[in-house]
C-alpha cells in the first residue's frame, strides 16, 4: 500500500514539475529570475495575476517584447494546466 501511495505521489510531483520545467529555463527553478534579463520576477505573484498573464499571453493580449516568446510557451497549455501552473508559481516563496 505504501508503495502505491509513493508511486502516486511521485507521479503527481513529476507532472507538476514537468509543467514548470519549460518556464524554469528562463525564470529560474524558483521563478526568481528576470526572464532573458528583462521580465519582471514572477516569484510571489498571486494566482490571479499569474493566470491573467498566462491567459493573456495565450490570447495574445498581454505582454510586450516577450509576447511572441510566451505565446509559443503557453499555446499548448489547457485551462487546467494554467490554473495548476499559477498555483505552483504562487507558492514559490
C-alpha positions in Angstrom: 0.0 0.0 0.0 2.8 2.4 0.9 4.5 1.7 -2.5 1.3 2.6 -4.3 1.0 5.8 -2.4 4.6 6.7 -3.0 4.2 5.9 -6.7 1.1 8.2 -7.0 2.9 10.9 -5.0 6.0 10.7 -7.3 3.8 10.9 -10.5 1.9 13.9 -9.1 5.2 15.7 -8.3 6.7 14.8 -11.6 3.7 16.1 -13.6 3.7 19.4 -11.7 7.4 19.8 -12.1 7.1 18.9 -15.8 4.6 21.7 -16.4 7.0 24.2 -14.9 10.2 22.8 -16.5 10.0 24.9 -19.7 9.4 28.0 -17.6 12.4 27.4 -15.3 14.8 27.7 -18.2 14.2 31.5 -18.3 12.5 32.3 -15.0 14.7 30.0 -12.8 13.7 26.9 -10.9 12.1 29.0 -8.1 10.7 31.7 -10.5 13.2 34.2 -9.0 14.9 35.3 -12.2 14.1 38.0 -14.7 13.5 36.0 -17.9 16.0 37.0 -20.5 17.2 39.6 -18.1 14.2 41.8 -18.9 11.0 40.5 -17.4 9.5 41.0 -14.0 10.3 38.4 -11.4 7.2 36.3 -11.2 8.1 34.7 -7.8 5.5 35.8 -5.2 2.8 36.8 -7.7 -0.8 35.8 -6.8 -2.6 33.0 -8.6 -4.9 35.5 -10.2 -2.1 37.7 -11.5 -0.3 34.7 -13.0 -3.5 33.3 -14.6 -4.2 36.7 -16.1 -0.8 36.9 -17.6 -0.7 33.4 -18.9 -4.2 33.6 -20.4 -3.2 37.0 -21.9 -0.1 35.5 -23.5 -2.2 32.6 -24.8 -4.8 35.1 -26.3 -2.0 37.5 -27.5 -3.4 40.3 -25.4 -0.7 40.6 -22.8 3.0 41.4 -22.8 5.3 43.5 -24.8 8.7 42.3 -26.0 8.1 38.8 -24.7 4.6 38.3 -26.2 5.8 36.1 -29.1 8.1 34.0 -26.9 5.5 33.5 -24.3 2.7 32.7 -26.8 4.9 29.8 -28.0 5.2 28.6 -24.4 1.6 28.8 -23.4 -0.3 28.0 -26.5 -0.2 24.2 -25.7 -1.5 24.7 -22.1 -5.1 23.9 -21.2 -7.1 26.0 -18.8 -6.4 23.3 -16.2 -2.7 23.5 -16.9 -2.7 27.3 -16.5 -4.5 27.0 -13.1 -2.1 24.4 -11.9 0.9 26.4 -13.1 -0.4 29.6 -11.5 -0.9 27.8 -8.2 2.5 26.3 -8.3 4.3 29.6 -9.1 2.3 31.5 -6.5 3.6 29.1 -3.8 7.3 29.9 -4.5 8.5 32.0 -1.6 
